[in-house]
């Protein structure tokens, strides 16, 4: 479990670093599709949470085990899609892409590895479900904060024209 906490800290740092790369390019980005993409990246996890909660509460038992598992896997997929979004927008600028590729690969591997419930249970014991729940809430919060930072810095504000 110590390894999971260390990886969570590493994922958090890499996520903020990647967002800073994209924000540093605010003048060089094509802003046309950026607003739509960030809106999709912010709405999709909410829809996934609604669907996951409906499925868990209606068709499964062991809520204390399944909810942290679902949130952790969702947060890993959110990190990976956010990383792909950043990679797509900075790859032509030839910035240091190694942190972006590392974060994307690590979050993809973590999401695939943790998806089966038995692997998740071997990593997190029943008494420690607060740890994956905390990690997933932190990842979701970091992802949303990064997306809001991107929207705030990179998207132009509508300026009222004084005529």
C-alpha positions as CSV (number, residue, x, y, z in Angstrom):
1,X,0.0,0.0,0.0
2,X,3.0,2.3,0.5
3,X,3.8,1.9,-3.1
4,X,0.3,3.0,-4.0
5,X,0.7,6.2,-2.0
6,X,4.1,7.0,-3.5
7,X,2.6,6.4,-7.0
8,X,-0.3,8.7,-6.2
9,X,2.0,11.5,-5.2
10,X,4.0,10.9,-8.4
11,X,0.9,10.9,-10.5
12,X,-0.3,14.2,-8.9
13,X,3.0,15.9,-9.5
14,X,3.2,14.7,-13.1
15,X,-0.4,15.8,-13.8
16,X,0.3,19.4,-12.6
17,X,3.6,19.5,-14.6
18,X,1.8,18.5,-17.8
19,X,-0.9,21.0,-17.3
20,X,1.7,23.7,-16.8
21,X,3.3,22.7,-20.1
22,X,0.0,23.3,-21.9
23,X,-0.7,26.5,-20.1
24,X,2.7,27.9,-21.1
25,X,1.6,27.5,-24.7
26,X,-1.5,29.7,-24.4
27,X,-0.6,32.0,-27.3
28,X,0.4,29.1,-29.6
29,X,-2.7,26.9,-29.2
30,X,-5.6,26.7,-31.6
31,X,-8.4,27.7,-29.2
32,X,-11.3,26.7,-31.4
33,X,-11.6,23.1,-30.3
34,X,-10.0,23.6,-26.9
35,X,-13.2,24.9,-25.2
36,X,-15.3,22.0,-26.5
37,X,-12.7,19.4,-25.6
38,X,-12.3,20.7,-22.0
39,X,-16.1,20.8,-21.6
40,X,-16.3,17.1,-22.8
41,X,-13.5,16.2,-20.4
42,X,-15.3,17.8,-17.5
43,X,-18.8,16.4,-18.3
44,X,-17.9,12.8,-19.1
45,X,-16.7,11.7,-15.6
46,X,-19.9,13.1,-14.1
47,X,-22.0,11.0,-16.4
48,X,-19.7,8.0,-15.6
49,X,-20.2,8.6,-11.9
50,X,-24.0,8.7,-12.3
51,X,-24.0,5.4,-14.3
52,X,-21.5,3.7,-11.9
53,X,-23.5,4.7,-8.8
54,X,-26.7,3.4,-10.4
55,X,-25.1,0.1,-11.4
56,X,-23.4,-0.4,-8.0
57,X,-26.5,0.4,-5.9
58,X,-28.9,-1.6,-8.1
59,X,-27.0,-4.6,-9.1
60,X,-24.2,-5.2,-6.6
61,X,-23.5,-5.6,-2.9
62,X,-20.4,-4.8,-0.9
63,X,-20.7,-1.0,-1.4
64,X,-17.7,-0.3,0.8
65,X,-15.5,-2.3,-1.5
66,X,-16.9,-1.4,-4.9
67,X,-17.3,2.3,-4.6
68,X,-13.6,3.0,-3.8
69,X,-12.7,0.6,-6.5
70,X,-14.9,2.2,-9.1
71,X,-13.7,5.7,-8.1
72,X,-10.0,4.7,-8.3
73,X,-10.3,3.1,-11.7
74,X,-12.4,6.1,-12.9
75,X,-9.7,8.5,-11.6
76,X,-7.0,6.6,-13.4
77,X,-8.9,6.8,-16.7
78,X,-9.5,10.5,-16.1
79,X,-5.7,11.0,-15.6
80,X,-5.0,9.1,-18.8
81,X,-7.5,11.0,-21.0
82,X,-6.4,14.3,-19.6
83,X,-2.8,13.3,-20.4
84,X,-3.8,12.3,-24.0
85,X,-5.6,15.7,-24.3
86,X,-2.4,17.5,-23.2
87,X,-0.2,15.4,-25.4
88,X,-2.4,16.1,-28.4
89,X,-2.1,19.8,-27.9
90,X,1.7,20.0,-27.1
91,X,3.2,17.4,-29.3
92,X,3.7,19.7,-32.3
93,X,5.5,22.2,-30.1
94,X,8.2,19.7,-29.2
95,X,8.2,20.3,-25.5
96,X,9.6,17.8,-23.1
97,X,7.1,15.0,-23.9
98,X,8.6,12.4,-21.6
99,X,6.6,13.3,-18.5
100,X,3.4,13.3,-20.5
101,X,4.2,9.9,-22.0
102,X,5.2,8.5,-18.7
103,X,2.1,9.7,-16.9
104,X,-0.1,8.4,-19.7
105,X,1.5,5.0,-19.7
106,X,1.6,4.7,-15.9
107,X,-2.1,5.7,-15.5
108,X,-3.1,3.4,-18.4
109,X,-1.3,0.5,-16.8
110,X,-2.7,1.3,-13.4
111,X,-6.2,1.5,-14.7
112,X,-5.9,-1.8,-16.6
113,X,-4.2,-3.5,-13.6
114,X,-6.7,-2.3,-11.0
115,X,-9.9,-3.0,-13.1
116,X,-10.4,-6.6,-11.9
117,X,-11.7,-6.5,-8.4
118,X,-9.5,-9.3,-7.1
119,X,-6.3,-7.4,-8.1
120,X,-7.7,-4.4,-6.3
121,X,-8.4,-6.4,-3.2
122,X,-4.8,-7.8,-3.1
123,X,-3.5,-4.3,-3.2
124,X,-5.9,-2.7,-0.7
125,X,-7.1,-4.6,2.3
126,X,-10.6,-4.2,3.6
127,X,-9.5,-2.2,6.5
128,X,-7.8,0.3,4.2
129,X,-10.5,1.4,1.8
130,X,-10.1,5.0,2.9
131,X,-6.7,5.1,1.2
132,X,-8.0,4.3,-2.4
133,X,-11.0,6.5,-1.7
134,X,-8.7,9.4,-0.7
135,X,-6.4,8.8,-3.7
136,X,-9.3,8.8,-6.1
137,X,-10.9,11.9,-4.7
138,X,-7.5,13.7,-4.9
139,X,-7.0,12.6,-8.5
140,X,-10.4,13.6,-9.6
141,X,-10.0,17.0,-7.9
142,X,-6.5,17.5,-9.5
143,X,-7.9,16.6,-12.9
144,X,-10.8,19.1,-12.5
145,X,-8.6,21.8,-11.2
146,X,-6.2,21.3,-14.1
147,X,-9.0,21.5,-16.6
148,X,-10.4,24.7,-15.0
149,X,-6.9,26.2,-15.1
150,X,-6.6,25.3,-18.8
151,X,-10.0,26.9,-19.5
152,X,-9.2,30.0,-17.5
153,X,-5.8,30.7,-18.9
154,X,-6.1,29.4,-22.5
155,X,-9.6,30.4,-23.4
156,X,-10.2,34.1,-24.2
157,X,-12.8,35.9,-22.2
158,X,-15.6,37.6,-24.0
159,X,-15.0,41.2,-23.8
160,X,-17.9,43.5,-23.9
161,X,-17.6,45.9,-26.7
162,X,-18.1,49.5,-25.8
163,X,-19.7,51.3,-28.8
